[in-house]
């Protein structure tokens, strides 16, 4: 197929473009600004400008049979992210306008990359999140994704385009940014880590596994009209995660057994309870429905993906 990918030069978008080309698709790589690095065999790169400002999607969708929408405003440390209307305009309103335009141009499939955060920040012990669990968004970003999912579902029903929603947890791999990059930076520099007593369970997904899931979804009619959770095969504690990162970095920091209660207290005292909870809390997902409907299995282990992340980190010019 000819597949349009938004956010094609982003962390997830680049991996999706590579996976689709490897599967024999042609890709129209849509980016906010021109990006010469996308001039690859099988890829047509087009700069669209800010997606929330596009009045006419037709020039970018001619001949497109499927759309993978990865572009979004994620967590950024500036005042704009506190403006819920701004975030919703990008993450929800622009997504709906794109789906509507794609349907009108004859596209048959639309894959929307949402987030596990639509279900909340933590799952109950022993009870992973499932795709049919209720929405429980806890922040601006998660609420924008819920708004997008609800509006896209209604618009897809009205237009007949085949919508599939994918809700990843924390995505990791070479090129990662934000909290995961900060965690790798901590492991790379600290001789002592405080996670020795943390026995939580966290579902993650490598960017390669996520891209492979999207490619699999596009080939299976069974996935139309469904929402899925996706994750690596392994569920890791924060200690196990940081141990694997350290191994990839060639380091062996001491893991002090700091009790989770002390972490929680420090989080409350510092006003960073949300960040601390992500380090000590449990968030598991059940990805079995994706395996059943799309025939998807992880293409790489978490250990291999984290080792690749470590190699990328060490090779960066700023490392």
N, C-alpha and C positions, 0 to 999 in steps of 0.2 A: 504494500500500500504506500501511498504518499501520506506521511504523517507529519503534522505540524506540532512542534514542541515549543511551548513558551518557556521563557527563562532558560533557554538552551545553553547559555554560557555560565549558568550557576552550578553550584555543587552537585545538586541532583540532576539538573538538566543535562549536563555534559555526559554523565553516565547513561542517561536514558538515550541520548543521541547515539552513543557508541553501541548500546545494546540493540537498538532498532536497526542500525546499519549492519551489524553483525548478523542479524536475522534476515537480511535481504530487503528491508524496506528502504524507500527513499525518504529523506527527512528534510522538511523545511524548518530550519532553526531560527526561531523568532527571538530576538533580543532587544533590550531597551536601547542600546547603542551599538554601532557597528563593531564587529569583532572578527578580525582577520584570522584568528586561530581556529575558526569553524569552517574554513575553506578546505573541506575534506572530501574525498570521493563519496558520492552518494548524498552529500549534504548541500542544500541551498540555504545560505544565510541571508536573513533579512532583518534590518533594524526597524522597529515599530515605534520607538519613543515610549513614553510612559503608557502602560496599558489602560490605566484609568482615564486617559485622555483621548483614546482612540474613538473617533466618531464613526468610522467606516472600516470594518475588518475585511471587506471584500478583497482588497489587493493582496492580502496575506493568506487568503484561504482558497484561492482559485485551484481547483483540481484536488483539493485535500480530501482524503477519505476518512481520516481519523485525526483527533486532536488529543495531545497529552498536555495538560495544563499544570505546570510546576511552578510558574511564576507567582510570587506572593510577597507581601511585606511580612517578614519575620521579626523576631525580637531585635530591636536596635536601640542603643542607649541615647536616644534623643527625644526632644519634646514631641515630635510628630507621633511617636508611638502611643503617647498618652491620649491622643485625639482619636477616640473610637470611630468617629465618622470617617476620618482619613484612612484608617486601617480597613474599615468595612468597604470603602470605595474601591480599594485595590483587591482585597481578598474575596469579596462577595460580589459586589456590583459588576466589576469588570469581568469576573468569571461567567456570570449569567449572560452578559452582553456577548461574550465570546461564544458560548454554547449556542445562543440564539442565532448568531451570524453563521456559525458552522452548520447548523441544521438547515438554514435557508440556502446555503451553498451546496447542500447535498452530502455533507459528511455523515457517515453512518455511526461512528463511535466517538465517544468523548470520555477520557479518563481524567478524573480530578484527584490531585494529590492533596488530601486533607491532613488530619493529624489525630493521633490517639488522644490528644488533649481534649477533644470534644467530649470524651467520657469522663474526664477528670484527671487529677494529678497522681492518684494512687489507687491501686486495686486492692480488694480485700485479700488477706493472706489465704492462699490455696484456691482462690477463685479469680482466674485471669479475666480480663475484659473480653467480651464477645461482641461481634458486630451489631447484634440487636439490643445491646445494653442501652439504657436511656442516656440522653445527653446530660452532662453536668459540667459545662465549661466554667473555668475558674479565673480567666483573665481576658483581656481585650482580644488577643490573638485567637484564643479558643472560641470565643463568642463569634468572631468574624468567620471562622471556619464552619460553625454550626449554621450561621445565617446563609453561608454559601451552599452548604449541603442541602438545606431545606429549599432554597430558591432554585437551585439547579435541578433538584428532583422534580419540582413542579413544572419547570420549563421543559425538561426532557419529556415529561408525560404529555405536554401540550404539543410538542414539535415532532415527537416520534424518534428522536435520536437516541442511540443506545448509550446510556450513561453508566459508568462504573466509578465508584468512589473507593479510594485506597487511603487507609489511616495508619501511617507509620509511627512508631515511637521514635526515640532519639536515633538519628542517622549518623553513622560514623564511616570513616574511610579517608583516603588521601584527599586533601583540599578542604577538610572540615573546618568550620569556624565556630565562634561563639563559645558556649559552655564546654563542649567537648574539647575544643582546642585548648581552653584554659586548663582543663583537667590534665591533658597530655603535657602541657607546659609545667604543671605542678610536679607530675611524676618525673619529668626530665631533670628537674632542678633540686627537688627536696630529698635529702638523705634519709629522712624519716617521714612516714605517712601515718595518718591517724585512723586507718580503716580496719585494723586487725580484728576488731570485735563486731564489725558490721556484717550481718548475715542476712541481708535483704535479698530480694530477687528482682532483677530489672531485665525487661525485654529491650533489646536494641535491634537495629537492622543495619547491615552494611549497605553502602550506596550501590554496590554491585548487586546485592541480593534484591534491593528495591527496584533497580532498573530491570532486572530479569523478571521480576513479578509483573511489572508494567507491560513488558514485551509479551509475556504469557497471556495476560488478560486480553490483549488485542486480538489474539488468535482464537479465543473461545467464546462462542455465543452464550454459553451458560453464565457468563459473568455480567451480562447486560442486566441493568436494573438492580444490581447488588452493591453492597458496601462490604469491604474486607479490611481486616487487620493483617499486618504483615510483620514478620520478625525473623531474626536469625534462629537457627535450630536450638542454640544454647541460650539459657537464661543465666545471667551472671549476678553475683553479689558485687557490691562496689569494691570489696577487697579483691575478688577474682578479676574484675575488670582492670583495676590498677596494676595488679600483678602481671597480667598479660601485656599491658602497655609497657610496663617496665622491662619485661623480657624482650620485647621488640626493640626497645631502646638500648639494650645491653646493660641495664642497671638492675640493682637488687636492693632497693630501699628497705629499711626496717619498717614493719607494720606494727605500730603501737595499738594495743587493744583499748582504745578510748570508747567508753560506753555510749550507746546511741542517745541515752538521756542527756549526757553532757553536750553532745552535738545539738540536740534540740534546744537546750538552754542557751547555748551560744548563739543559735539562730535567732531566738526571741530577743536576746539582749542586743544583738547587732542589727536587728530589723531585717534579717535575711533568712527568715524561716522557710520561704519557698525554695531557695537554693539548697538549704540544708536538707530539707525533706526529700529533694531529688537525689541527694547523696545517701541518705539512710533509709528512705522509704521503699516500698515495694510497688512496682508497676509491671504486671505481666499481661501479655495478650495471647489469645487463642487464635492462631493463624490457620487452623485446620480447614476452615471453609474455603480458603484460597487454594490450598492444596487439592481439595476435592474438586472444585469447579474449574480451576485453571490448569490443573496438573503441575502446579509449581512446586519446586523444592529449592531450598537455598543452593546457590551455585558455589558458595565459598563458606568456610567455617568462620566463626567469629575470631578465632585465634589467627587465622591467615589474614583476615581483613585488618585486624588490629596491628599485625606485624607490618602490613603494607602501609598503614597509617603512620607507624613509627618510622619507617624508612623515609616516607615523604617528609615527615617533620624534621628529621635529621638532615635531609638534603636541601631544605629551604634556605634561601639566601640569608634570612634573618636568624637561622638556627645558630 
